[in-house]
């Protein structure tokens, strides 16, 4: 059994990766029609309070054979991706998400103005970047996850109450996506293995 000491541990882990060093870029659909993409991306970078690096699941096919259960790899599925945002004073970011969802299926007419499964329709790309705390202004990018063919399925309500003092409103958005890819960052030594 190999033994390790504190020096070896510190050399291996370095400064570690901090969960509060991240950046979220959401590329809104091309056809929302109000030039929201650049403004929306800036707002998501600033107002995203929490997010997650995406995960995936590999299904299992259980096949009975002579009193045993043999397990065979099945199909891959991807979990819903969720992020929480602060509500800005003009409701700009929330209105982008509401407009996006409304373009998939409108509230009043039950129509689907952008119902085309592509970036020219209701789908878009979403990027989650894990940053390193270093001397740069934003932090070096350690790894970038791109979620492909994303669309929001839930824009959460915002609770209102007289006794909610000293708080800023928050809301959560849930997305579905088809798959993700991952790329190593710009810092030397970071893994560049793509995941698909």
Beta strands, then each sheet from edge to edge (+ up, - down):
strand 1: 22-26
strand 2: 48-50
strand 3: 56-65
strand 4: 68-78
strand 5: 81-86
strand 6: 124-132
strand 7: 140-155
strand 8: 170-176
strand 9: 179-184
sheet 1: 1+ 6- 7+ 8- 5+ 2-
sheet 2: 1+ 6- 7+ 9-
sheet 3: 3+ 4-
end
